[in-house]
Amino acid sequence: MTDSHKVKGPASYFPSIEKKYGQPISHWTSLLQALGDRKHMEMVAWLKAEHQMGHGHANALVAHHLARAKRA
């Protein structure tokens, strides 16, 4: 894979998130969707507390989720 095709940003964490937590990204985004209009760090804290997710993984999922919601 060349640098021009390398995944960047929050999505670069997705393969390791799926491997470590055993669920597809769609699972996590549906959980975040159900949280409603909570703030970014509230969602991060929820993933960490309820699913024992590391900060970097939780932050990447929330950033991706909120960016997609903003575009919709």
Contacts in CASP RR format, 6 or more apart in sequence:
PFRMAT RR
TARGET T0000
AUTHOR 0000-0000-0000
METHOD contacts of the structure
MODEL  1
MTDSHKVKGPASYFPSIEKKYGQPISHWTSLLQALGDRKHMEMVAWLKAE
HQMGHGHANALVAHHLARAKRA
6 12 0 8 1.000
7 14 0 8 1.000
9 60 0 8 1.000
9 63 0 8 1.000
10 59 0 8 1.000
10 60 0 8 1.000
10 61 0 8 1.000
10 63 0 8 1.000
10 64 0 8 1.000
10 67 0 8 1.000
11 60 0 8 1.000
11 64 0 8 1.000
12 60 0 8 1.000
13 56 0 8 1.000
13 57 0 8 1.000
13 60 0 8 1.000
13 61 0 8 1.000
14 25 0 8 1.000
14 60 0 8 1.000
16 57 0 8 1.000
17 25 0 8 1.000
17 28 0 8 1.000
17 57 0 8 1.000
17 60 0 8 1.000
17 61 0 8 1.000
18 24 0 8 1.000
18 25 0 8 1.000
20 57 0 8 1.000
21 28 0 8 1.000
21 51 0 8 1.000
21 53 0 8 1.000
21 57 0 8 1.000
25 61 0 8 1.000
25 64 0 8 1.000
28 47 0 8 1.000
28 61 0 8 1.000
28 65 0 8 1.000
29 61 0 8 1.000
29 64 0 8 1.000
29 65 0 8 1.000
29 68 0 8 1.000
31 47 0 8 1.000
32 43 0 8 1.000
32 47 0 8 1.000
32 61 0 8 1.000
32 62 0 8 1.000
32 65 0 8 1.000
33 65 0 8 1.000
35 42 0 8 1.000
35 43 0 8 1.000
35 46 0 8 1.000
38 46 0 8 1.000
40 62 0 8 1.000
40 63 0 8 1.000
40 66 0 8 1.000
43 58 0 8 1.000
43 62 0 8 1.000
43 65 0 8 1.000
44 55 0 8 1.000
44 58 0 8 1.000
44 59 0 8 1.000
44 62 0 8 1.000
47 53 0 8 1.000
47 54 0 8 1.000
47 57 0 8 1.000
47 58 0 8 1.000
47 61 0 8 1.000
47 62 0 8 1.000
48 54 0 8 1.000
48 55 0 8 1.000
48 58 0 8 1.000
53 61 0 8 1.000
END
